[in-house]
Amino acid sequence: MNKVRKTISPDGTGDFKTIKEAINSIPLYNTKRIVLIIKPGIYEEKITVPRTLPFVTFLGDASNQPTITGNDTASSFSGRGGTPLKTFQSATVAVDADYFIAINIKFENTAPHEVGSKGTQAVALRISGTKAAFYNCSFYGSQDTLYDHKGLHYFHNCFIQGSVDFIFGYGRSLYERCYLNSVAKKVASLTAQKRSNSSLASGFSFKDCVVNGSGMVYLGRAWGDYSRVVFSYTYMEKIVLPQGWSDWGDQKRDSRVYYGEYKCSGPGANWTRRVPWARILTDKEAWPFIGTYYVEGETWLINP
């Protein structure tokens, strides 16, 4: 596939000063890979990559990642009708297009989470397109940092920070060699996966990751009745609660969710006090989750 490269720099030395201008320059239903080279700097922009713009790459500098930052929350008011944005529209960057790639980019939502308050969901990135990949990216937020909404997604060597449900959605995603950092002020959850029926091919798989931080967390809580999350070969610090998993107060979910662990290590991986409905996976049970084939990567992943 031919590539078209465009440069974005806040100081005016590139093709564009803002990311939004660069996106607006892409022809609808583009069939070429468009590489937006985003120079180091802070971009205070609210970005949407619409469904009509597939094959877009955000490429930053590995040694000095550009930051795309915002502070909208679910309770922020939209400028148009004056109605609350809600979680879906709170994202600093929203990607509705397929075949999106991000490399060396920092996605950020600076809105704080206040314990006990409502409407403080504040998404740094929402990915709703399918066949999307993120390499060496970082995601900073508090409540609902990364909205892994729907589609096939691959995250490699990424840093993801949050407090409450900071990876959530219906996505079918593989997180490989990622660092999950909790800043929870009280007991919270790393994931809230929303698989809603047993035939839905969705779920989060974490392989060769690290779970660390300053606030106590469950590995996941069941947003969907058939929530599915697997951790394999992952190092877990003692911030992981001994029970490991939460049914979000609905015991009917205990027999429906699929929460598995496979060859994990560290003090947080101690199995002795896990909830009885979590699973220690066998080699055969773990195999479907521990390669890029889990996200059908052989059909779409490319060397970045």
Secondary structure, 3 states (H helix, E strand, C coil): CCEEEEEECCCCCCCECCHHHHHHCCCCCCCCEEEEEECCCEEECCEEECCCCCCEEEECECCECCEEEECCCCCCECCCCCCECHHHHCCCEEECCCCCEEECCEEEECCCCCCCCCCCCCCCEEECCCCEEEECCEEECCECCEEECCCEEEEECCEEEECECCEEECCEEEEECCEEEECCCCCEEEEEECCCCCCCCCEEEEECCEEEECCCEEEEECCCCCCEEEEECCEECCCECCCCEECCCCHHHHHCCEEEEECCECHHHCCCCCCCCCEECCHHHHHHHCCHHHHCHHHCCCCC
